[in-house]
Amino acid sequence: MSTTTPPAPSRVQLPSLAVALAIMVGGTAYPPLMADSAGQADHGLAMALFWAMSAGFVRGVGFVPRTVAWRWLFSGWACAAALVLAAALMWMH
C-alpha cells in the first residue's frame, strides 16, 4: 500500500496559454515590438516578454513543475509579473 497521494490532475489554463500565444504571434508578426526607439534590440524587454511567453506556455498547457523554484518561475503569477515588467520597460522608453 502506498503512502503517497497521487498528484492532482493538471488542467489547461486558458489565460496563460492565450498570453503566450499572443506574445508568440505578436513577436513573429511585428519584431520591432522588441526594439527601442533607435531600432536596436531591447534585451530587457525581450527577456521579460520571453519569460512571460515561457511561463504562459508551461502553465497554459497544464504542466506544473515539481521543484518549488521552477514552479514559481513558470506559474501563472510569474507570467503576469513578467507582463507587468514588460509594460513598465515599454513605458520607460
MIDREN-249384 format. One record per atom (N, C-alpha, C): residue in three letters; x negated, y, z. Coordinates in steps of 0.2 Angstrom, whole numbers, plus 5000, padded with zeros to 4 digits. Layout:
// residues N
ALA_X_Y_Z
...
// end
This chain:
// residues 93
MET_4996_4994_5000
MET_5000_5000_5000
MET_4996_5006_5000
SER_4997_5011_4996
SER_4993_5017_4995
SER_4995_5022_5000
THR_4991_5026_5003
THR_4992_5031_5007
THR_4992_5038_5004
THR_4990_5038_4998
THR_4991_5045_4994
THR_4997_5046_4991
THR_4999_5052_4990
THR_5005_5053_4987
THR_5004_5055_4980
PRO_5008_5053_4975
PRO_5006_5055_4968
PRO_5007_5062_4967
PRO_5003_5065_4962
PRO_5004_5072_4961
PRO_5010_5074_4958
ALA_5013_5080_4959
ALA_5019_5082_4957
ALA_5019_5083_4949
PRO_5024_5081_4945
PRO_5023_5081_4938
PRO_5023_5088_4936
SER_5018_5090_4931
SER_5017_5096_4929
SER_5022_5098_4923
ARG_5024_5104_4923
ARG_5028_5107_4918
ARG_5025_5112_4914
VAL_5028_5113_4908
VAL_5026_5119_4904
VAL_5028_5125_4907
GLN_5024_5130_4907
GLN_5025_5137_4910
GLN_5026_5141_4904
LEU_5032_5143_4901
LEU_5033_5147_4895
LEU_5030_5154_4896
PRO_5030_5157_4901
PRO_5027_5164_4901
PRO_5020_5164_4900
SER_5016_5160_4903
SER_5009_5159_4902
SER_5007_5157_4895
LEU_5011_5152_4893
LEU_5010_5150_4886
LEU_5011_5155_4881
ALA_5016_5159_4882
ALA_5018_5165_4877
ALA_5013_5170_4877
VAL_5010_5172_4883
VAL_5005_5177_4883
VAL_4999_5174_4880
ALA_4997_5168_4881
ALA_4991_5165_4877
ALA_4992_5165_4870
LEU_4998_5163_4867
LEU_4999_5163_4860
LEU_4999_5170_4857
ALA_5002_5175_4861
ALA_5002_5182_4859
ALA_4995_5185_4858
ILE_4990_5183_4863
ILE_4983_5186_4863
ILE_4980_5182_4857
MET_4981_5176_4856
MET_4978_5172_4851
MET_4980_5175_4844
VAL_4986_5176_4843
VAL_4989_5179_4836
VAL_4987_5186_4835
GLY_4987_5190_4841
GLY_4985_5197_4840
GLY_4978_5198_4839
GLY_4974_5194_4842
GLY_4967_5195_4841
GLY_4964_5192_4834
THR_4968_5187_4832
THR_4967_5185_4825
THR_4969_5190_4819
ALA_4975_5192_4820
ALA_4978_5197_4815
ALA_4975_5204_4815
TYR_4973_5206_4821
TYR_4970_5213_4822
TYR_4964_5213_4826
PRO_4958_5211_4824
PRO_4952_5211_4828
PRO_4950_5217_4831
PRO_4952_5223_4828
PRO_4950_5230_4831
PRO_4953_5231_4838
LEU_4958_5226_4839
LEU_4961_5227_4846
LEU_4956_5226_4851
MET_4950_5222_4850
MET_4945_5221_4855
MET_4939_5225_4853
ALA_4940_5231_4850
ALA_4934_5236_4849
ALA_4935_5242_4852
ASP_4930_5246_4853
ASP_4930_5253_4856
ASP_4931_5258_4851
SER_4931_5264_4853
SER_4933_5269_4848
SER_4928_5270_4842
ALA_4921_5268_4844
ALA_4916_5268_4839
ALA_4916_5262_4834
GLY_4921_5257_4835
GLY_4921_5251_4831
GLY_4917_5246_4833
GLN_4913_5247_4839
GLN_4909_5241_4842
GLN_4913_5237_4846
ALA_4911_5231_4847
ALA_4915_5226_4851
ALA_4915_5228_4858
ASP_4920_5228_4861
ASP_4921_5230_4868
ASP_4921_5223_4872
HIS_4915_5221_4875
HIS_4914_5215_4878
HIS_4918_5214_4884
GLY_4919_5219_4888
GLY_4923_5219_4894
GLY_4930_5217_4893
LEU_4933_5221_4888
LEU_4940_5220_4886
LEU_4941_5213_4883
ALA_4936_5211_4879
ALA_4937_5204_4876
ALA_4936_5199_4881
MET_4932_5200_4886
MET_4932_5195_4891
MET_4938_5194_4895
ALA_4941_5200_4897
ALA_4947_5200_4900
ALA_4953_5197_4896
LEU_4953_5198_4890
LEU_4958_5195_4886
LEU_4957_5188_4885
PHE_4951_5186_4884
PHE_4950_5179_4883
PHE_4951_5175_4889
TRP_4950_5178_4895
TRP_4951_5175_4901
TRP_4959_5174_4902
ALA_4963_5179_4900
ALA_4970_5178_4901
ALA_4972_5173_4896
MET_4969_5173_4890
MET_4972_5168_4885
MET_4970_5161_4887
SER_4964_5160_4890
SER_4962_5153_4893
SER_4966_5151_4898
ALA_4967_5155_4903
ALA_4972_5154_4909
ALA_4979_5152_4906
GLY_4981_5156_4902
GLY_4988_5155_4899
GLY_4989_5149_4896
PHE_4984_5147_4892
PHE_4984_5140_4888
PHE_4984_5134_4893
VAL_4979_5135_4898
VAL_4978_5129_4903
VAL_4985_5129_4907
ARG_4987_5134_4910
ARG_4993_5134_4914
ARG_4999_5133_4910
GLY_4999_5136_4904
GLY_5005_5136_4900
GLY_5007_5129_4898
VAL_5002_5124_4896
VAL_5004_5118_4894
VAL_5005_5113_4900
GLY_5004_5116_4906
GLY_5006_5112_4912
GLY_5000_5109_4916
PHE_4994_5110_4914
PHE_4988_5107_4917
PHE_4987_5111_4923
VAL_4986_5107_4929
VAL_4984_5110_4935
VAL_4977_5107_4937
PRO_4971_5111_4937
PRO_4965_5108_4939
PRO_4965_5106_4946
ARG_4961_5101_4948
ARG_4961_5098_4955
ARG_4957_5103_4960
THR_4951_5105_4957
THR_4947_5110_4961
THR_4950_5116_4962
VAL_4950_5119_4968
VAL_4953_5125_4970
VAL_4951_5131_4966
ALA_4944_5131_4965
ALA_4941_5137_4961
ALA_4944_5137_4954
TRP_4944_5131_4951
TRP_4947_5131_4944
TRP_4954_5132_4944
ARG_4958_5129_4949
ARG_4965_5130_4949
ARG_4967_5138_4950
TRP_4963_5142_4953
TRP_4964_5149_4954
TRP_4962_5152_4947
LEU_4956_5151_4944
LEU_4954_5154_4938
LEU_4959_5153_4932
PHE_4962_5147_4932
PHE_4967_5146_4927
PHE_4974_5145_4929
SER_4976_5149_4934
SER_4983_5149_4936
SER_4987_5155_4932
GLY_4993_5155_4933
GLY_4997_5160_4930
GLY_4996_5167_4933
TRP_4994_5167_4940
TRP_4992_5173_4943
TRP_4986_5176_4940
ALA_4981_5172_4939
ALA_4975_5174_4936
ALA_4976_5176_4929
CYS_4980_5173_4925
CYS_4982_5176_4918
CYS_4985_5183_4919
ALA_4989_5184_4924
ALA_4992_5191_4925
ALA_4987_5196_4927
ALA_4982_5194_4931
ALA_4977_5198_4934
ALA_4972_5200_4928
ALA_4971_5195_4924
ALA_4967_5197_4918
ALA_4970_5202_4913
LEU_4977_5201_4912
LEU_4980_5206_4908
LEU_4980_5213_4911
VAL_4981_5213_4918
VAL_4981_5220_4921
VAL_4974_5223_4920
LEU_4968_5219_4921
LEU_4962_5221_4920
LEU_4961_5223_4912
ALA_4963_5219_4908
ALA_4963_5221_4901
ALA_4966_5228_4899
ALA_4972_5229_4902
ALA_4976_5235_4901
ALA_4972_5241_4904
ALA_4969_5240_4910
ALA_4965_5245_4913
ALA_4959_5247_4909
LEU_4956_5242_4906
LEU_4950_5243_4902
LEU_4952_5247_4896
MET_4958_5245_4893
MET_4960_5249_4887
MET_4962_5256_4888
TRP_4965_5257_4894
TRP_4967_5264_4896
TRP_4961_5268_4898
MET_4956_5265_4900
MET_4950_5269_4902
MET_4946_5271_4896
HIS_4947_5268_4890
HIS_4943_5270_4884
HIS_4948_5275_4880
// end
